[in-house]
């Protein structure tokens, strides 16, 4: 697993759901698209 992805996953598990939702609301459409893609990679 790439260290970058590992760091992202560790960060995501370290923050609360509320903070995650706030980040998503303030993220640019591109960042949100990338975030959704990370959660649901294309098969």
C-alpha positions in Angstrom: 0.0 0.0 0.0 1.4 3.4 -1.0 2.5 5.4 2.0 0.5 8.4 0.8 -2.7 6.4 0.8 -1.8 4.9 4.2 -1.4 8.3 5.7 -4.7 9.5 4.2 -6.5 6.4 5.7 -4.8 6.9 9.1 -5.9 10.6 9.0 -9.4 9.8 8.0 -9.8 7.3 10.9 -8.3 9.8 13.3 -10.9 12.5 12.7 -14.6 12.5 13.7 -17.4 12.2 11.2 -18.5 15.7 11.9 -15.1 17.1 10.9 -15.2 14.9 7.8 -18.6 16.3 6.8 -17.4 19.9 7.4 -14.3 19.2 5.3 -16.4 17.8 2.5 -18.8 20.8 2.6 -15.8 23.2 2.3 -13.8 21.2 -0.2 -13.7 22.1 -3.9 -15.7 19.9 -6.3 -12.5 18.4 -7.5 -11.4 17.4 -4.0 -14.8 16.1 -3.2 -14.8 14.0 -6.4 -11.4 12.6 -5.5 -12.7 11.9 -1.9 -15.7 10.0 -3.2 -13.6 8.1 -5.7 -11.3 7.0 -2.8 -14.3 5.7 -0.9 -15.9 4.0 -3.9 -13.2 3.2 -6.4 -14.4 2.3 -9.9 -14.5 -1.5 -10.4 
